[in-house]
């Protein structure tokens, strides 16, 4: 389902130094888009890469200044503190980095008449069909509220916003505190990963598939105001995923399940793949084992390179 080409299109990506942001920025640049990447930290613009902008998106004046200079046609808003931990200390940081920044981006998009704005939703948000929904973390609450504001901006102010909900994304370059890279690095180092019960069922999705979903959402017609899942549609136990990683690496080190507590209020959630295919013409194409092999190879090479440096 192909709409306007991204070649030559002026695109802004917030959170461009993050896991998803860095992969998406590279994919958009390869597609010929005029990519403007936004980060809190200062980055140098280099030949053969995106144009970098620095700013705190929780500050509306900064957001307006960047958007007035860039005038993006398409905006991908990916920035914010990404952790589903339930600690109270995360309430204010997630409020500002996720909810306030999203409202500021929506305001700037409304004022600058962009063609489409794409927000990254979260699978940790409460499902809309639950009567008494309770977010399981400050992160989930901020994402949930961000979605409500996005729908309001679409209905009241006709902002062309689309929300994409990536499911449990993994792949090369992910923060090594996340589950998949943590297990891979632990096993490559010959150490036993310390994990929760491992009985949670999760819909896993490879990063390259997620970036293709975001590209498709920038082009698909008539999807404004909607939330679309990006996932495999298959639930896999954490224990089964860890067993696959052990097989890929050839490790006999036994993980320690139950060393960490399970997160509260987390329920199994499967992506609506039929909806994504109908609206975006997109579906995941990377089998879990293949994605784990590619990810493991990336971390193995990185480990070898550091050892020989």
VMD Tcl script that draws the C-alpha trace (Angstrom):
set ca {
  {0.00 0.00 0.00}
  {2.20 2.80 -1.32}
  {1.43 6.51 -1.08}
  {3.69 9.52 -1.59}
  {7.36 8.67 -2.07}
  {9.74 9.58 0.73}
  {12.49 10.46 -1.73}
  {13.21 14.16 -1.23}
  {10.57 14.39 1.51}
  {11.57 16.57 4.46}
  {11.35 14.30 7.52}
  {11.96 15.00 11.21}
  {12.85 12.18 13.62}
  {12.89 12.83 17.36}
  {14.80 10.45 19.60}
  {17.06 9.77 16.64}
  {19.92 8.48 18.79}
  {17.76 5.77 20.37}
  {17.37 2.14 19.32}
  {14.38 2.59 17.02}
  {15.30 6.16 16.10}
  {18.79 5.30 14.85}
  {17.52 2.39 12.73}
  {14.66 4.46 11.32}
  {16.90 7.44 10.57}
  {19.26 5.20 8.57}
  {16.34 3.61 6.70}
  {14.81 6.98 5.81}
  {18.14 8.38 4.66}
  {18.70 5.32 2.47}
  {15.24 5.94 0.94}
  {16.37 9.39 -0.16}
  {14.46 11.42 2.44}
  {15.77 14.78 3.62}
  {16.22 13.64 7.22}
  {16.40 16.05 10.16}
  {17.29 14.21 13.37}
  {16.56 15.67 16.80}
  {18.42 14.76 19.99}
  {18.87 16.17 23.49}
  {22.63 15.79 23.11}
  {24.71 17.70 20.60}
  {25.62 15.80 17.44}
  {27.68 16.90 14.45}
  {26.11 16.84 11.01}
  {28.34 14.81 8.72}
  {28.41 14.36 4.96}
  {26.36 11.33 4.00}
  {24.06 11.55 7.03}
  {21.08 13.42 8.47}
  {21.02 17.05 9.58}
  {21.19 17.13 13.39}
  {19.29 19.45 15.71}
  {19.71 19.70 19.48}
  {16.90 20.49 21.88}
  {14.81 19.55 24.89}
  {11.38 18.65 23.49}
  {9.74 19.26 26.88}
  {10.29 22.97 26.14}
  {7.65 24.28 23.74}
  {9.77 27.25 22.62}
  {12.55 24.87 21.55}
  {10.13 22.65 19.65}
  {8.59 25.59 17.84}
  {11.99 26.98 16.90}
  {13.16 23.66 15.43}
  {9.93 23.13 13.49}
  {9.85 26.66 12.13}
  {13.37 26.15 10.77}
  {12.89 22.62 9.44}
  {9.25 22.77 8.25}
  {8.97 18.96 8.10}
  {6.39 17.26 5.92}
  {6.48 14.07 8.01}
  {7.33 13.81 11.71}
  {8.32 10.64 13.56}
  {8.14 11.28 17.32}
  {10.12 8.54 19.10}
  {11.89 10.37 21.92}
  {11.34 9.89 25.64}
  {12.47 7.90 28.64}
  {11.81 4.26 27.70}
  {11.55 2.07 30.77}
  {8.59 0.08 32.07}
  {9.95 -0.12 35.62}
  {7.31 0.78 38.23}
  {9.42 2.96 40.56}
  {7.76 6.18 41.80}
  {10.92 8.14 40.97}
  {10.08 7.69 37.27}
  {6.73 9.52 37.44}
  {8.03 13.02 36.76}
  {10.77 12.08 34.27}
  {8.30 10.10 32.13}
  {5.68 12.83 32.44}
  {8.02 15.43 30.97}
  {9.99 13.35 28.48}
  {6.96 11.46 27.11}
  {3.68 13.29 27.71}
  {4.80 16.93 27.71}
  {7.10 16.40 24.73}
  {4.29 14.71 22.79}
  {1.89 17.58 23.45}
  {4.56 20.05 22.34}
  {5.17 18.08 19.14}
  {1.43 17.95 18.44}
  {1.17 21.72 18.98}
  {4.06 22.40 16.60}
  {2.63 20.00 14.03}
  {-0.74 21.80 14.19}
  {0.96 25.16 13.70}
  {3.16 24.06 10.79}
  {0.69 22.07 8.67}
  {2.72 18.87 8.27}
  {1.41 16.07 6.05}
  {1.65 13.38 8.75}
  {2.89 12.92 12.30}
  {3.62 9.41 13.53}
  {3.81 8.70 17.25}
  {5.33 5.61 18.85}
  {2.71 4.08 21.14}
  {3.51 1.27 23.58}
  {2.30 -2.27 24.16}
  {2.48 -1.52 27.90}
  {-0.47 0.87 27.59}
  {-3.74 -0.49 29.00}
  {-5.91 -2.12 26.33}
  {-8.81 0.06 25.26}
  {-11.34 -2.75 25.77}
  {-10.61 -3.05 29.51}
  {-13.27 -1.31 31.61}
  {-11.15 -0.31 34.62}
  {-7.78 0.21 32.99}
  {-4.77 0.73 35.24}
  {-1.35 1.48 33.72}
  {1.37 -0.82 35.02}
  {4.10 1.83 35.19}
  {4.66 5.59 34.92}
  {5.88 4.94 31.37}
  {2.65 3.15 30.46}
  {0.58 5.95 32.00}
  {2.46 8.65 30.07}
  {2.13 6.72 26.80}
  {-1.57 6.13 27.46}
  {-2.17 9.83 28.11}
  {-0.11 10.74 25.02}
  {-2.43 8.63 22.89}
  {-5.47 10.38 24.35}
  {-4.00 13.79 23.51}
  {-3.13 12.60 20.01}
  {-6.69 11.47 19.36}
  {-7.98 14.79 20.71}
  {-5.64 16.76 18.44}
  {-6.87 14.75 15.48}
  {-10.55 15.18 16.27}
  {-10.52 18.82 17.39}
  {-7.68 20.35 15.39}
  {-7.45 17.96 12.42}
  {-3.80 17.12 13.09}
  {-2.90 14.19 10.77}
  {-1.54 11.97 13.53}
  {-1.07 8.19 13.40}
  {-0.04 6.03 16.35}
  {2.06 2.92 15.78}
  {2.39 0.39 18.58}
  {5.58 -1.68 18.19}
  {5.47 -4.87 20.20}
  {8.56 -6.26 21.96}
  {11.26 -5.03 19.60}
  {14.76 -6.49 19.56}
  {17.77 -6.42 17.28}
  {21.30 -5.03 16.77}
  {22.23 -1.93 18.71}
  {19.69 -2.28 21.50}
  {20.51 -1.15 25.05}
  {22.27 -4.10 26.66}
  {20.06 -3.79 29.74}
  {17.12 -4.99 27.65}
  {16.24 -8.68 27.76}
  {17.51 -10.02 24.43}
  {20.91 -8.26 24.37}
  {21.37 -8.93 28.09}
  {20.86 -12.66 27.60}
  {23.07 -12.72 24.50}
  {25.94 -10.81 26.14}
  {25.71 -12.87 29.33}
  {25.91 -16.15 27.44}
  {28.69 -14.91 25.15}
  {30.62 -13.98 28.31}
  {29.92 -17.40 29.83}
  {27.77 -15.91 32.58}
  {24.34 -17.08 33.73}
  {21.71 -14.40 33.00}
  {19.53 -13.61 36.02}
  {15.92 -13.38 34.91}
  {12.33 -13.22 36.14}
  {10.15 -16.33 36.09}
  {10.31 -16.36 32.28}
  {6.66 -17.40 32.08}
  {5.46 -14.21 30.44}
  {4.16 -14.59 26.90}
  {5.39 -11.88 24.57}
  {4.92 -10.88 20.93}
  {8.48 -10.36 19.63}
  {9.28 -8.26 16.55}
  {12.63 -7.66 14.81}
  {13.81 -4.05 14.50}
  {14.08 -4.06 10.68}
  {10.43 -5.11 10.44}
  {9.42 -2.30 12.81}
  {11.24 0.33 10.75}
  {9.49 -0.91 7.60}
  {6.19 -0.49 9.44}
  {7.02 3.12 10.26}
  {8.01 3.81 6.66}
  {4.74 2.26 5.47}
  {2.78 4.44 7.91}
  {4.34 7.56 6.40}
  {2.97 6.58 3.00}
  {-0.34 4.74 3.57}
  {-3.48 6.80 2.84}
  {-6.44 7.49 5.13}
  {-5.08 6.20 8.45}
  {-5.08 9.44 10.44}
  {-6.35 9.19 14.00}
  {-5.78 5.45 14.21}
  {-3.56 3.22 16.35}
  {-1.96 0.33 14.49}
  {-0.03 -2.60 15.96}
  {3.37 -3.65 14.67}
  {4.03 -7.19 15.83}
  {4.28 -10.81 14.75}
  {0.91 -11.87 16.14}
  {2.58 -14.79 17.93}
  {3.08 -15.15 21.68}
  {6.35 -16.74 22.79}
  {7.38 -17.51 26.37}
  {10.50 -15.72 27.60}
  {11.82 -19.16 28.57}
  {11.39 -20.34 24.97}
  {13.16 -17.26 23.61}
  {16.07 -17.77 26.02}
  {16.30 -21.41 24.94}
  {16.49 -20.26 21.30}
  {19.32 -17.84 22.15}
  {21.18 -20.66 23.94}
  {20.82 -22.83 20.84}
  {22.00 -20.06 18.50}
  {25.08 -19.40 20.65}
  {25.68 -23.05 21.49}
  {25.84 -22.21 25.18}
  {25.33 -24.71 27.98}
  {25.25 -22.01 30.67}
  {21.94 -22.30 32.48}
  {20.00 -19.07 33.09}
  {18.72 -18.38 36.58}
  {14.95 -17.98 36.32}
  {13.19 -16.42 39.31}
  {16.17 -14.31 40.32}
  {14.17 -11.16 39.53}
  {10.50 -10.38 40.23}
  {7.94 -10.33 37.45}
  {6.59 -6.88 36.64}
  {3.13 -6.20 38.09}
  {0.00 -5.65 35.98}
  {1.57 -6.95 32.76}
  {-0.77 -9.09 30.66}
  {-0.05 -11.11 27.51}
  {-0.84 -9.05 24.42}
  {-0.84 -10.14 20.79}
  {-0.55 -7.71 17.87}
  {-3.49 -7.30 15.51}
  {-1.59 -8.24 12.35}
  {-4.65 -8.32 10.09}
  {-5.33 -4.66 10.88}
  {-1.73 -3.67 10.09}
  {-1.82 -5.50 6.78}
  {-5.16 -3.99 5.80}
  {-4.17 -0.41 6.64}
  {-0.44 -0.40 5.87}
  {0.09 -3.35 3.54}
  {2.69 -4.41 6.12}
  {3.46 -7.61 7.97}
  {6.47 -8.91 9.86}
  {8.81 -10.92 7.65}
  {11.63 -11.96 10.01}
  {11.14 -15.27 11.88}
  {12.17 -15.13 15.53}
  {15.07 -17.57 15.12}
  {16.45 -15.63 12.14}
  {16.19 -12.35 14.04}
  {17.97 -13.83 17.05}
  {20.74 -15.18 14.81}
  {21.29 -11.75 13.22}
  {21.22 -10.04 16.59}
  {23.62 -12.53 18.14}
  {26.03 -12.16 15.24}
  {26.01 -8.36 15.65}
  {26.85 -8.58 19.37}
  {29.41 -11.33 18.78}
  {31.21 -9.18 16.18}
  {31.09 -6.17 18.47}
  {32.59 -8.23 21.28}
  {35.34 -9.58 19.03}
  {36.13 -6.12 17.69}
  {36.50 -4.71 21.21}
  {38.75 -7.61 22.19}
  {41.11 -6.98 19.27}
  {41.10 -3.18 19.49}
}
mol new
graphics top color blue
foreach p $ca { graphics top sphere $p radius 0.5 }
foreach p [lrange $ca 0 end-1] q [lrange $ca 1 end] { graphics top cylinder $p $q radius 0.2 }
display resetview
